[in-house]
């Protein structure tokens, strides 16, 4: 049975998210960036990293704890490489920093074929897929990773959480070939913490093998989760290490100290971001079979993968594109009843009337 959603006008959603960020001291531009990413995540059905998660994270380890500094200024670190920039974000709002980074990487890719932006002293940027999707829509290939906000994943074969959920996000400009961008975006844990929070709101269990409780025993109860596990055993563990090692080269903190602002330490405690964008022309060999163009070749390769009886297979980004189309048909952003209720806290923070289910039509 499909889940029932209620249609919230995007402008109403954005106004609430921005108002909360503004009340917490963020600039108008930072608040707008926070609302923008939250809306994009919701629009595409990425309910684990939308507005509720963004505001909760900011309260728990962000502006209320010192992990994020409203109105902070980004400093560019000198580098001899023209196609690369290195930034010290000074704990600036994560979404505002990430949108600026992807735009800069796009400009560099236009000029040099490939652009790279590395960001130190950052605060978590939420949905990485939203940034690579922006680049893919505009015709670029893009990749980003970050070191997640806190270490809550036990490494393969280990006993103590020393890794973040450490997501990877790729975006491909495949709209001319198949009608939507392929976006590969996932955490390296079996399940993201935002998903656990969503399941807890909605009273649903976790999948098996995703988490353990305080005693190290496997659990499917979202209320009992203490630590997470990497997906695919040693493979997910290795991919999570990529983020930590890339972050270490940038200047990242020890994973077990990241955003632990209540623990005295002289060490760093901040996240890192890494962005790469490249222009399709910069990688084209031109020797496509049977005289195909680059777009036609992409289309042919994907058709071959999904052929041969594989009609039921889906491409990464397909479900998100379909959810976005549903959001557009309904003229707003789609939320469950539990999510509508969860916004009551945000409404109270900015002294707005709480959202009621009766305020919003049921989505088709």
C-alpha positions in Angstrom: 0.0 0.0 0.0 1.4 3.4 -1.0 2.0 6.0 1.7 -0.3 9.0 2.0 1.3 12.4 1.5 0.0 15.9 2.0 0.9 18.8 -0.3 2.7 21.8 1.3 3.2 24.8 -0.9 7.0 25.2 -1.5 6.9 28.9 -0.6 5.3 28.0 2.8 7.9 25.4 3.5 10.8 27.6 2.4 9.5 30.5 4.5 9.4 28.3 7.7 12.9 26.8 7.2 14.4 30.2 6.4 12.7 31.8 9.4 14.1 29.3 11.8 17.6 29.7 10.4 17.3 33.5 10.5 16.2 33.3 14.1 19.3 31.3 14.9 21.4 34.1 13.6 22.1 33.1 10.0 22.2 35.6 7.1 19.4 35.8 4.6 21.6 34.1 2.0 22.5 31.2 4.4 18.9 30.8 5.4 17.8 30.7 1.7 20.4 28.0 1.0 19.2 25.9 3.8 15.6 26.2 2.6 16.7 25.5 -1.0 18.4 22.2 -0.2 15.6 21.1 2.1 13.0 21.8 -0.6 15.1 20.0 -3.3 15.5 16.9 -1.0 11.8 16.8 -0.3 10.9 17.4 -3.9 12.9 14.4 -4.9 11.7 12.1 -2.1 14.9 12.3 -0.1 13.1 12.6 3.2 16.1 11.6 5.4 18.0 14.8 4.7 15.4 17.5 4.3 14.2 20.4 6.5 13.5 18.4 9.7 16.9 16.8 9.7 18.7 20.1 8.8 17.1 22.0 11.7 17.7 19.2 14.1 21.3 18.8 13.2 21.9 22.6 13.4 20.4 22.6 16.9 22.2 19.5 18.2 25.7 20.1 16.9 25.5 23.3 14.9 24.8 26.9 15.8 23.5 25.9 19.3 26.7 24.0 20.1 29.4 26.0 18.3 29.8 23.6 15.4 28.4 26.0 12.9 29.0 29.8 13.0 26.3 32.0 11.5 27.6 34.6 9.0 31.1 33.1 9.0 33.3 34.1 6.0 35.0 31.6 3.7 38.7 32.1 3.3 40.5 30.9 0.1 43.8 29.1 0.8 46.5 30.0 -1.8 47.2 27.2 -4.2 49.4 27.0 -7.3 46.8 25.0 -9.3 44.5 27.0 -11.5 41.8 24.3 -11.7 41.6 23.8 -8.0 40.6 25.9 -5.0 41.0 25.2 -1.3 38.8 26.9 1.2 38.7 27.3 5.0 34.9 27.6 5.6 35.4 28.7 9.2 32.4 26.6 10.2 30.1 28.5 7.9 26.6 27.2 7.2 27.1 23.9 5.4 24.5 24.2 2.6 25.5 27.8 1.8 29.2 26.6 1.6 28.4 23.6 -0.5 26.3 25.5 -3.1 29.1 28.1 -3.4 31.6 25.2 -3.9 29.6 23.5 -6.6 29.2 26.8 -8.5 32.9 27.5 -8.2 33.7 24.0 -9.4 31.4 24.4 -12.4 33.1 27.7 -13.3 36.5 26.0 -13.1 35.3 23.1 -15.2 34.1 25.6 -17.9 37.6 27.1 -18.1 39.9 24.1 -17.5 37.8 21.1 -18.3 37.7 20.0 -14.7 37.3 21.9 -11.4 38.0 20.9 -7.9 37.1 22.5 -4.6 38.3 21.2 -1.2 36.8 22.6 1.9 38.2 22.5 5.4 36.6 23.5 8.7 33.1 22.9 7.3 29.7 22.0 8.8 27.7 19.1 7.4 26.0 19.9 4.0 23.1 17.4 4.3 22.1 15.9 1.0 25.1 15.6 -1.3 23.0 14.5 -4.2 21.4 17.9 -4.4 24.7 19.5 -5.3 25.7 17.0 -8.0 22.2 17.1 -9.3 22.5 20.8 -9.8 25.6 20.3 -11.9 24.2 17.4 -13.9 21.1 19.5 -14.8 23.5 22.0 -16.4 25.4 19.4 -18.4 28.3 18.5 -16.2 29.6 15.4 -14.5 30.0 15.9 -10.7 31.2 14.2 -7.6 31.2 15.1 -3.9 31.9 13.5 -0.6 32.1 14.7 2.9 33.2 13.5 6.3 29.9 13.0 8.1 28.9 15.0 11.2 29.8 12.4 13.8 31.5 9.0 14.0 28.7 6.5 14.5 29.7 3.6 12.2 31.7 0.6 13.5 34.4 -0.3 11.0 34.3 -3.8 9.5 35.6 -6.3 12.1 35.7 -3.6 14.8 33.8 -2.9 18.0 33.7 0.9 18.4 32.4 3.6 16.0 35.3 5.5 14.4 33.7 6.3 11.0 30.9 8.6 9.9 28.1 7.5 7.6 30.4 9.2 5.0 28.3 9.6 1.8 29.4 9.6 -1.8 27.4 11.4 -4.5 27.8 11.3 -8.3 25.7 13.2 -10.9 25.7 12.5 -14.6 24.1 14.8 -17.3 22.0 12.0 -18.8 18.8 14.0 -19.4 19.4 14.3 -23.2 19.8 10.5 -23.3 17.2 9.2 -20.9 15.1 12.2 -19.7 16.7 12.7 -16.2 20.1 12.8 -14.6 21.6 9.6 -13.2 22.4 10.5 -9.6 24.2 7.9 -7.4 24.0 9.0 -3.8 24.3 6.9 -0.7 25.8 6.7 2.7 28.4 4.0 3.3 26.5 2.6 6.3 23.6 0.2 5.6 21.3 3.0 6.6 21.7 6.7 7.3 21.0 8.1 10.7 18.4 10.4 9.1 16.6 7.3 7.9 16.6 5.9 11.4 15.1 9.1 12.7 12.4 8.9 10.0 11.6 5.3 10.8 11.3 6.3 14.5 8.9 9.1 13.7 6.8 6.7 11.6 7.0 3.7 14.0 8.6 1.4 11.4 11.6 -1.1 11.9 15.1 -1.0 10.4 16.3 -3.7 8.0 18.3 -6.5 9.5 22.1 -6.0 9.8 22.0 -2.2 9.9 22.6 -1.3 13.5 23.4 -2.4 17.0 22.1 -1.4 20.4 24.1 -0.1 23.4 25.2 -3.6 24.2 26.5 -4.3 20.7 23.5 -6.6 19.8 21.8 -6.3 16.4 18.6 -4.4 16.6 15.8 -3.4 14.2 14.2 -1.0 16.7 15.0 2.6 15.7 14.6 3.7 19.3 17.3 1.3 20.5 20.0 2.1 17.9 23.3 3.1 19.3 25.8 2.5 16.4 25.5 1.8 12.7 27.2 -0.8 10.5 28.8 -0.4 7.0 27.0 -1.8 4.0 28.6 -4.7 2.2 31.0 -5.6 5.0 34.6 -4.7 3.9 33.4 -3.0 0.7 31.3 -0.3 2.5 34.0 0.1 5.1 36.6 0.7 2.4 34.4 3.3 0.7 33.8 5.1 4.0 37.6 5.2 4.4 37.8 7.1 1.1 36.0 10.0 2.7 38.2 10.0 5.8 41.4 9.7 3.9 40.4 12.5 1.4 39.4 14.6 4.4 42.7 13.9 6.1 44.6 15.2 3.0 42.5 18.4 3.1 43.0 18.9 6.9 40.2 17.0 8.5 39.8 16.2 12.2 40.1 12.9 13.9 36.7 11.1 13.2 36.0 10.4 16.9 36.4 14.1 17.8 34.3 15.5 14.9 31.6 17.8 16.3 32.2 16.6 19.9 32.1 20.1 21.2 31.3 19.1 24.7 34.6 17.2 25.0 37.7 19.3 25.8 40.4 19.0 23.2 43.0 21.1 21.4 42.4 19.2 18.2 40.1 20.1 15.3 36.5 18.9 15.3 35.2 19.9 11.9 34.1 18.2 8.7 35.6 18.5 5.2 33.9 18.6 1.8 35.4 17.6 -1.5 33.9 18.6 -4.9 34.9 17.7 -8.5 33.1 18.8 -11.6 34.2 18.1 -15.2 32.9 19.0 -18.6 31.8 16.1 -20.9 34.0 17.5 -23.7 37.1 17.2 -21.5 36.8 13.4 -21.5 35.5 12.7 -25.0 37.7 10.5 -27.1 35.4 11.1 -30.1 35.7 7.5 -31.4 32.1 6.4 -30.7 31.0 3.3 -32.4 28.8 3.4 -35.6 29.1 7.2 -35.8 27.2 7.8 -32.6 27.5 11.1 -30.8 28.5 11.2 -27.1 24.9 11.5 -26.0 23.8 8.7 -28.3 26.6 6.5 -27.0 25.5 7.1 -23.4 22.0 6.2 -24.4 23.1 3.0 -26.2 25.2 1.9 -23.2 22.4 2.4 -20.7 19.9 0.7 -23.1 22.3 -2.3 -23.3 22.5 -2.6 -19.6 18.8 -2.5 -19.1 18.1 -4.8 -22.1 18.5 -8.6 -22.3 15.5 -9.2 -20.0 16.6 -6.6 -17.4 13.5 -4.5 -18.0 12.6 -4.4 -14.3 15.9 -2.8 -13.4 16.0 0.9 -12.4 18.7 3.4 -12.7 20.0 5.5 -9.8 18.1 8.8 -9.8 15.1 7.3 -11.5 13.0 7.1 -8.4 14.0 10.6 -7.4 13.0 11.9 -10.8 9.7 10.2 -10.6 9.0 11.6 -7.2 10.0 15.1 -8.4 7.5 14.7 -11.2 4.8 13.7 -8.7 5.6 16.7 -6.6 5.3 18.9 -9.7 1.9 17.4 -10.6 0.6 18.1 -7.1 2.0 21.7 -7.1 4.0 21.5 -3.9 6.2 19.4 -1.6 4.9 16.1 -0.3 5.1 15.2 3.4 3.7 12.4 5.5 1.4 13.0 8.5 4.3 12.3 10.8 6.5 14.9 9.1 3.7 17.5 9.2 3.5 16.9 13.0 7.3 17.1 13.4 7.3 20.6 12.0 5.3 21.8 15.1 8.6 22.4 17.0 9.9 24.6 14.2 6.7 26.6 14.0 6.8 27.1 17.8 10.4 28.3 17.6 9.4 31.2 15.3 6.0 31.7 16.8 4.0 30.5 13.9 0.8 28.6 14.0 1.5 24.8 13.8 0.8 23.1 10.5 -2.3 21.0 10.5 -3.2 18.1 8.2 -6.4 19.9 7.4 -4.4 22.8 5.9 -3.1 20.7 3.1 -4.7 18.6 0.4 -3.9 14.9 0.0 -1.5 14.2 -2.8 -2.6 12.3 -5.8 
